[in-house]
Amino acid sequence: MSVQPAAPPAIILQSERPQDGPLVDALIARAFGPGRYAKVSERVREFATFATEMSVCAWSPDTGKGSRILGCARMWHVRVGGRRVMFLGPFAVEQGERNAGFGARMIDRACETALAAGESHVVLVGDEPYFSRVGFAAAPGRQVVLPGPVDQRRVLVRALANDPDPLVGLIEPA
Ligand SMILES: CC(C)(COP(=O)(O)OP(=O)(O)OC[C@H]1O[C@@H](n2cnc3c(N)ncnc32)[C@H](O)[C@@H]1OP(=O)(O)O)[C@@H](O)C(=O)NCCC(=O)NCCS
């Protein structure tokens, strides 16, 4: 008897809509607490341009009682060394819904949407052991420079298309 692989858990991925903002903000607050404001990524987001259509929300299927937000991955337009680049974050999955692959699926959706929109790279600040599983690698040396102190091993880049030129420069407004 052959064993069928288990179907992935049901989840609905869609772009963040304006009306999702308060629910996404609340999810981010639950996931990161007040310490999130001290992060260097927040300094980037202060000047970056929010890309609502590339930002991903994960929702539970609507079983008649409405759907619940399960996760979010926000995307922002910035420049690195004058080149257009996407900056990803905050990225969070609701506690109790983690380790089911939702995070990886949101990252993939965000990157696919960015590629389809003609973007070439996604940059973020995060844990390399997690993000290396979803296509990110440390920017070598101090090539991608953030507007504040950061452990440079946490500055990660995913090239969306074959691009021989590495990103080099300061992260600046788009
Ligand atoms: C990081 C996060 C979004 C991952 O969401 P998720 O849906 O659980 O992710 P996935 O299901 O795709 O992957 C889960 C796997 O990644 C691992 N993982 C999760 N966070 C990790 C981390 N920081 N470092 C290394 N591995 C990590 C899990 O242990 C699990 O491993 P397994 O598959 O071997 O069991 C979620 O853990 C979260 O919201 N954390 C709090 C907020 C946060 O830290 N966000 C990232 C900031 S850069």
The ligand as an ORCA input file, in Angstrom:
! r2SCAN-3c Opt
* xyz 0 1
  C      10.393     33.265     12.439
  C       8.934     32.828     12.208
  C       8.209     33.893     11.408
  C       8.955     31.491     11.438
  O       7.606     31.146     11.131
  P       7.181     29.592     10.923
  O       5.888     29.580     10.206
  O       7.267     28.901     12.227
  O       8.364     29.105      9.969
  P       8.461     27.749      9.142
  O       7.345     26.838      9.519
  O       8.667     28.142      7.742
  O       9.840     27.127      9.672
  C       9.915     26.551     10.950
  C      11.302     26.000     11.152
  O      12.221     27.093     11.315
  C      12.858     26.979     12.580
  N      13.075     28.325     13.084
  C      12.145     29.228     13.469
  N      12.737     30.367     13.881
  C      14.077     30.160     13.760
  C      15.200     30.957     14.026
  N      15.103     32.196     14.516
  N      16.433     30.436     13.766
  C      16.551     29.187     13.263
  N      15.509     28.377     12.983
  C      14.285     28.861     13.241
  C      11.890     26.180     13.432
  O      12.544     25.579     14.513
  C      11.388     25.172     12.424
  O      12.366     24.187     12.234
  P      11.975     22.675     11.745
  O      11.286     22.819     10.399
  O      13.315     22.023     11.628
  O      11.085     22.138     12.792
  C       8.203     32.588     13.563
  O       8.966     31.696     14.339
  C       7.978     33.882     14.362
  O       6.993     34.582     14.150
  N       8.910     34.180     15.289
  C       8.782     35.416     16.085
  C       9.069     36.636     15.253
  C      10.436     36.569     14.576
  O      11.439     36.219     15.186
  N      10.460     36.944     13.272
  C      11.650     36.946     12.459
  C      12.380     38.205     12.693
  S      13.702     38.408     11.585
*
